[in-house]
Amino acid sequence: MATATPLGWAKWEIDGAAQRLTWEAAGGRTGARCVKATGVRNGCFIQSVPVQPGQSWFTSIWVRSTGSPQAVPQLVLRWRDADGVWTADEKMLHVSGEGGADR
């Protein structure tokens, strides 16, 4: 059974159809839970992680993309200031997967 989002996460979808972004009970890489985007033109799940200057972090993602090879999954790292406002766009990081593949 799908639910809204993992605890502490948010979601956004450009067409306002956030119900296309779901938190699934099964289907993850190890059979555990996963997030799922179905028919999404431009959308995302958002997880905030508090960090301090000088800290080092490692992040990774595993994706399964089925259907259109034009549907390219990405991991995007963005930054917010202490007030929660998006900032430092020049330091935004994008890591793209491949449409129609497991990566």
N, C-alpha and C positions, 0 to 999 in steps of 0.2 A: 504494500500500500504506500503510495506517495504522500509525502507531507510537504509543508511549505519550504523550509530550508533547514540546513543543519543549525544547531544551536549557536547563536552569535553571528550568523551569516545574514546577508541581505541579497536581494536580486534586483536586476533592472533589465528591461527589454524595451527597445526603441519604439516598438509599435504599441506599447502599453499592455501587451498580452503576457504578463509575467507568469500566467498559469502554464505556459510552455516550458518553464524552468521548474523542474521538480526534484525532490529529494526522495530517491527510490529505496525501497526496502532490500533490494537485491540487484545484482548486475555489475558490481564493482570488480576490479581486477582479481580480487581473491574471493569473490562471491559475496562479499559484504556490501554494505550500502554504497550508493554513488549519487552524484548529481547528474541530471539529464536535461539536455536542451533539445526540444523537438520542434522543428520548423521555425527556428529562430533566425531572423535576418541579422540582427545585431543585439546581443544581450550578454549578460554576465551574472555570475555569482560573485559576491563581494565578501571577503573575510578580512577583518581588521586585526592587525597584530601590533600591539604597542612596542615600540623600539626606542632606543636612546642613541644619541650621536656616539659614534665610535664602536657600536656593537656590530658583530658579523652574524649573518644569518644565511642558511641554506634552504632553498625551496625546490620542490620538484612536483611534477604532475604526470599522471598517466592518463591518456585519452584513448577513447575508441570513437572513431568517426565513421559513420556508415551513410550510405546514400551518395549525395553529390560530392564529387571531388573539389568543388568550389567551397564547400563548407569547411573552413580551415579553423581548427581549434587553436586557441592561444592562451598562454599564461602571461598576464600583464601585471607588473609591479608598479604601483603608484604610491604617492606619498601624500599625507595630510598633515597640516600643522596642528598645534595644540588645541585649536578651536574646531578641528574636524573639517577644515576647508582644504580641498585638493590644491596641491602646491607642487613646485619643482617639476613641471611638465618636461623640462629638458633632461631630467634624470629618469623619466619613465622607461621601463625595460619591457620589451616584447620578445617572447619566445614562441615561435609558430610551429605547429604540428603539420600534418598532411591530411587533407581531406580523404576520406575513404580508407583509412588505415589505423592500425593500433600502434601507438607510440608511447 
